[in-house]
Amino acid sequence: MLLVFTKFLIPKGFRGLTIYPFVFIRHKSDKKNAIFINHEKIHLRQQLEMLIIPFFIWYFLEFVFRLLQYKNFDRAYLNISFEREAYTKESDLSYLNKKPFFSFLNFILVKTKK
């Protein structure tokens, strides 16, 4: 994982962006935030499992589907299966040691509370 600090590549309202093998971080203080870093590491693993390019295709298509479903940008983003997995497991700092392959599939039908 290569951490890159930038305020310009990260969309407004977001703290980080992961594009294998880079994690772009808006605030240097997040480098020490174990939960935030774990969230981004989960995305790195998801990208590797999906062989990187298919990850981004799936992510985009699922976002479009969720946007049509919820008609709300934030709800659509939070309901992408990759995000559901990352947000649900980000506090479990040992999750990546036991993460099942393609475990994001378990989060496709789960709805967020928002």
Accessible surface in RSA format (square Angstrom, percent):
REM  Atomic radii and reference values for relative SASA: ProtOr
REM  Chains: A
REM  Algorithm: Lee & Richards
REM  Probe-radius: 1.40
REM  Slices: 20
REM RES _ NUM      All-atoms   Total-Side   Main-Chain    Non-polar    All polar
REM                ABS   REL    ABS   REL    ABS   REL    ABS   REL    ABS   REL
RES MET A   1    96.74  50.1  29.84  19.7  66.90 159.3  30.49  25.9  66.25  87.8
RES LEU A   2    96.21  53.6  94.04  67.3   2.16   5.4  96.21  67.6   0.00   0.0
RES LEU A   3    49.49  27.6  21.67  15.5  27.82  69.9  21.67  15.2  27.82  74.9
RES VAL A   4    50.96  33.5  47.82  43.3   3.14   7.6  50.96  44.3   0.00   0.0
RES PHE A   5    73.55  36.8  47.87  29.6  25.68  66.8  48.23  29.2  25.31  72.4
RES THR A   6    24.12  17.2  15.00  15.2   9.12  21.7  16.76  22.5   7.36  11.1
RES LYS A   7   136.16  66.4 125.13  76.8  11.03  26.3  67.86  61.1  68.30  72.8
RES PHE A   8   191.18  95.6 159.77  99.0  31.41  81.7 163.44  99.1  27.75  79.4
RES LEU A   9   105.93  59.0  90.03  64.4  15.90  40.0  92.59  65.0  13.34  35.9
RES ILE A  10     6.57   3.7   0.00   0.0   6.57  15.8   0.32   0.2   6.25  17.0
RES PRO A  11    70.30  51.2  57.51  52.4  12.79  46.5  70.10  57.9   0.19   1.2
RES LYS A  12   196.08  95.7 171.16 105.0  24.92  59.3 116.26 104.6  79.82  85.0
RES GLY A  13    78.52  96.8   0.00   N/A  78.52  96.8  41.80 114.7  36.72  82.2
RES PHE A  14    50.31  25.2  45.36  28.1   4.95  12.9  48.10  29.2   2.21   6.3
RES ARG A  15   107.45  45.1 102.67  52.3   4.78  11.4  50.36  68.8  57.09  34.6
RES GLY A  16    14.37  17.7   0.00   N/A  14.37  17.7   0.00   0.0  14.37  32.2
RES LEU A  17    56.97  31.7  54.34  38.9   2.63   6.6  56.97  40.0   0.00   0.0
RES THR A  18     8.81   6.3   1.39   1.4   7.43  17.7   1.39   1.9   7.43  11.2
RES ILE A  19    74.07  42.2  74.07  55.2   0.00   0.0  74.07  53.3   0.00   0.0
RES TYR A  20    78.26  36.5  65.20  37.1  13.06  34.0  29.49  22.2  48.78  60.1
RES PRO A  21    45.83  33.4  45.63  41.6   0.19   0.7  45.83  37.8   0.00   0.0
RES PHE A  22    78.24  39.1  78.24  48.5   0.00   0.0  78.24  47.4   0.00   0.0
RES VAL A  23     0.00   0.0   0.00   0.0   0.00   0.0   0.00   0.0   0.00   0.0
RES PHE A  24    25.06  12.5  25.06  15.5   0.00   0.0  25.06  15.2   0.00   0.0
RES ILE A  25     0.00   0.0   0.00   0.0   0.00   0.0   0.00   0.0   0.00   0.0
RES ARG A  26    50.07  21.0  44.20  22.5   5.86  14.0  16.80  23.0  33.26  20.2
RES HIS A  27    85.34  46.6  81.84  56.9   3.50   9.0  53.21  54.8  32.13  37.4
RES LYS A  28   149.84  73.1 139.07  85.3  10.77  25.6  82.02  73.8  67.82  72.2
RES SER A  29    85.09  71.9  66.53  88.8  18.55  42.7  55.44 118.1  29.65  41.5
RES ASP A  30    11.33   7.9  11.23  11.2   0.10   0.2   0.10   0.2  11.23  11.2
RES LYS A  31   116.03  56.6 101.74  62.4  14.29  34.0  47.94  43.1  68.09  72.5
RES LYS A  32   186.33  90.9 153.57  94.2  32.77  78.0 105.34  94.8  81.00  86.3
RES ASN A  33    54.61  37.7  46.46  44.9   8.15  19.6  15.46  37.2  39.15  37.8
RES ALA A  34    55.98  51.5  42.52  65.6  13.45  30.6  49.77  70.1   6.21  16.4
RES ILE A  35    77.78  44.3  77.34  57.6   0.44   1.1  77.34  55.7   0.44   1.2
RES PHE A  36    15.88   7.9  11.61   7.2   4.27  11.1  15.54   9.4   0.34   1.0
RES ILE A  37    18.40  10.5  18.40  13.7   0.00   0.0  18.40  13.2   0.00   0.0
RES ASN A  38     8.79   6.1   7.65   7.4   1.14   2.8   3.29   7.9   5.50   5.3
RES HIS A  39     9.86   5.4   9.86   6.9   0.00   0.0   5.57   5.7   4.29   5.0
RES GLU A  40    10.37   6.0  10.37   7.8   0.00   0.0   0.00   0.0  10.37   8.5
RES LYS A  41    83.57  40.8  81.69  50.1   1.89   4.5  26.93  24.2  56.64  60.3
RES ILE A  42     0.00   0.0   0.00   0.0   0.00   0.0   0.00   0.0   0.00   0.0
RES HIS A  43    11.79   6.4  11.79   8.2   0.00   0.0  10.53  10.9   1.26   1.5
RES LEU A  44    15.68   8.7  15.68  11.2   0.00   0.0  15.68  11.0   0.00   0.0
RES ARG A  45    82.54  34.7  80.84  41.2   1.70   4.1  19.18  26.2  63.37  38.4
RES GLN A  46     0.00   0.0   0.00   0.0   0.00   0.0   0.00   0.0   0.00   0.0
RES GLN A  47     1.77   1.0   1.77   1.3   0.00   0.0   0.00   0.0   1.77   1.3
RES LEU A  48    82.25  45.8  73.94  52.9   8.30  20.9  74.16  52.1   8.09  21.8
RES GLU A  49    15.11   8.7   5.78   4.4   9.33  22.2   6.61  12.8   8.50   6.9
RES MET A  50    20.57  10.7  15.02   9.9   5.55  13.2  15.27  13.0   5.29   7.0
RES LEU A  51   140.28  78.1 126.14  90.2  14.14  35.5 130.11  91.4  10.16  27.3
RES ILE A  52    51.03  29.0  51.03  38.0   0.00   0.0  51.03  36.7   0.00   0.0
RES ILE A  53   115.52  65.7 115.49  86.0   0.03   0.1 115.49  83.2   0.03   0.1
RES PRO A  54    57.24  41.7  54.34  49.5   2.90  10.5  55.65  45.9   1.59   9.9
RES PHE A  55     4.59   2.3   4.59   2.8   0.00   0.0   4.59   2.8   0.00   0.0
RES PHE A  56    65.81  32.9  61.22  37.9   4.59  11.9  61.60  37.3   4.22  12.1
RES ILE A  57    98.08  55.8  93.88  69.9   4.20  10.1  97.90  70.5   0.17   0.5
RES TRP A  58    85.38  34.3  80.35  38.9   5.03  11.8  80.15  42.7   5.24   8.5
RES TYR A  59    50.00  23.3  50.00  28.4   0.00   0.0  41.63  31.3   8.36  10.3
RES PHE A  60   126.42  63.2 123.76  76.7   2.66   6.9 126.24  76.5   0.18   0.5
RES LEU A  61   106.90  59.5 101.58  72.7   5.32  13.4 101.88  71.6   5.02  13.5
RES GLU A  62    16.28   9.3  10.87   8.2   5.42  12.9  15.54  30.0   0.75   0.6
RES PHE A  63    33.82  16.9  33.82  20.9   0.00   0.0  33.82  20.5   0.00   0.0
RES VAL A  64    55.09  36.3  55.03  49.8   0.06   0.1  55.03  47.8   0.06   0.2
RES PHE A  65   118.32  59.2 115.49  71.5   2.83   7.4 117.95  71.5   0.38   1.1
RES ARG A  66    15.85   6.7  15.85   8.1   0.00   0.0   0.00   0.0  15.85   9.6
RES LEU A  67    63.97  35.6  62.18  44.5   1.79   4.5  62.18  43.7   1.79   4.8
RES LEU A  68   124.01  69.1 117.78  84.3   6.23  15.7 119.23  83.7   4.78  12.9
RES GLN A  69    77.54  43.4  44.61  32.6  32.93  78.4  29.46  62.7  48.08  36.5
RES TYR A  70    30.97  14.5  12.99   7.4  17.98  46.8  15.91  12.0  15.05  18.6
RES LYS A  71   171.26  83.5 137.36  84.3  33.89  80.7 112.68 101.4  58.57  62.4
RES ASN A  72    66.60  45.9  61.08  59.0   5.52  13.3  11.42  27.5  55.18  53.3
RES PHE A  73   108.86  54.5 102.34  63.4   6.53  17.0 102.34  62.0   6.53  18.7
RES ASP A  74    93.93  65.8  93.09  92.7   0.84   2.0  22.27  52.4  71.65  71.5
RES ARG A  75    83.73  35.2  83.73  42.7   0.00   0.0  21.81  29.8  61.93  37.5
RES ALA A  76     0.00   0.0   0.00   0.0   0.00   0.0   0.00   0.0   0.00   0.0
RES TYR A  77    32.33  15.1  32.33  18.4   0.00   0.0  23.11  17.4   9.22  11.4
RES LEU A  78    33.25  18.5  32.55  23.3   0.70   1.8  32.55  22.9   0.70   1.9
RES ASN A  79     0.40   0.3   0.40   0.4   0.00   0.0   0.00   0.0   0.40   0.4
RES ILE A  80     0.13   0.1   0.13   0.1   0.00   0.0   0.13   0.1   0.00   0.0
RES SER A  81     0.00   0.0   0.00   0.0   0.00   0.0   0.00   0.0   0.00   0.0
RES PHE A  82     0.00   0.0   0.00   0.0   0.00   0.0   0.00   0.0   0.00   0.0
RES GLU A  83     7.59   4.4   7.59   5.7   0.00   0.0   0.00   0.0   7.59   6.2
RES ARG A  84     7.02   2.9   3.74   1.9   3.28   7.8   6.26   8.6   0.75   0.5
RES GLU A  85     0.00   0.0   0.00   0.0   0.00   0.0   0.00   0.0   0.00   0.0
RES ALA A  86     0.00   0.0   0.00   0.0   0.00   0.0   0.00   0.0   0.00   0.0
RES TYR A  87    93.65  43.7  80.82  46.0  12.83  33.4  56.87  42.7  36.78  45.3
RES THR A  88    84.57  60.2  54.86  55.6  29.71  70.8  44.39  59.6  40.18  60.7
RES LYS A  89    64.34  31.4  64.19  39.4   0.15   0.4  11.53  10.4  52.82  56.3
RES GLU A  90    35.03  20.1  35.03  26.5   0.00   0.0   0.94   1.8  34.08  27.8
RES SER A  91    77.41  65.4  57.89  77.3  19.52  45.0  36.41  77.5  41.01  57.5
RES ASP A  92    47.13  33.0  38.41  38.2   8.72  20.6  25.45  59.9  21.68  21.6
RES LEU A  93   105.20  58.6  79.13  56.6  26.07  65.5  79.57  55.9  25.63  69.0
RES SER A  94    50.73  42.9  47.86  63.9   2.87   6.6  36.51  77.7  14.23  19.9
RES TYR A  95    10.89   5.1  10.89   6.2   0.00   0.0   8.77   6.6   2.13   2.6
RES LEU A  96    29.53  16.4  24.13  17.3   5.41  13.6  24.13  16.9   5.40  14.5
RES ASN A  97   136.79  94.3  96.90  93.6  39.89  96.1  31.44  75.7 105.36 101.8
RES LYS A  98   124.19  60.6 100.35  61.6  23.84  56.8  77.98  70.2  46.21  49.2
RES LYS A  99    18.28   8.9   0.00   0.0  18.28  43.5   0.00   0.0  18.28  19.5
RES PRO A 100    77.44  56.4  67.00  61.1  10.45  38.0  77.44  63.9   0.00   0.0
RES PHE A 101   137.22  68.6 113.03  70.0  24.19  62.9 114.28  69.3  22.93  65.6
RES PHE A 102    71.40  35.7  67.67  41.9   3.73   9.7  67.67  41.0   3.73  10.7
RES SER A 103     5.02   4.2   2.71   3.6   2.30   5.3   5.02  10.7   0.00   0.0
RES PHE A 104     1.04   0.5   1.04   0.6   0.00   0.0   1.04   0.6   0.00   0.0
RES LEU A 105    84.15  46.9  70.42  50.4  13.74  34.5  70.67  49.6  13.48  36.3
RES ASN A 106   107.91  74.4  86.21  83.3  21.70  52.2  26.37  63.5  81.54  78.8
RES PHE A 107    23.77  11.9  23.77  14.7   0.00   0.0  23.77  14.4   0.00   0.0
RES ILE A 108    50.49  28.7  49.76  37.1   0.72   1.7  49.76  35.8   0.72   2.0
RES LEU A 109   163.83  91.2 142.05 101.6  21.78  54.7 145.60 102.3  18.22  49.0
RES VAL A 110    78.47  51.6  72.60  65.7   5.87  14.1  78.47  68.2   0.00   0.0
RES LYS A 111   143.64  70.1 121.93  74.8  21.71  51.7  65.90  59.3  77.74  82.8
RES THR A 112    41.03  29.2  25.17  25.5  15.86  37.8  32.02  43.0   9.01  13.6
RES LYS A 113   213.65 104.2 172.25 105.7  41.39  98.6 123.25 110.9  90.40  96.3
RES LYS A 114   152.74  74.5 129.37  79.4  23.37  55.6 101.56  91.4  51.19  54.5
END  Absolute sums over single chains surface
CHAIN  1 A     7235.9       6181.5       1054.4       5005.6       2230.3
END  Absolute sums over all chains
TOTAL          7235.9       6181.5       1054.4       5005.6       2230.3
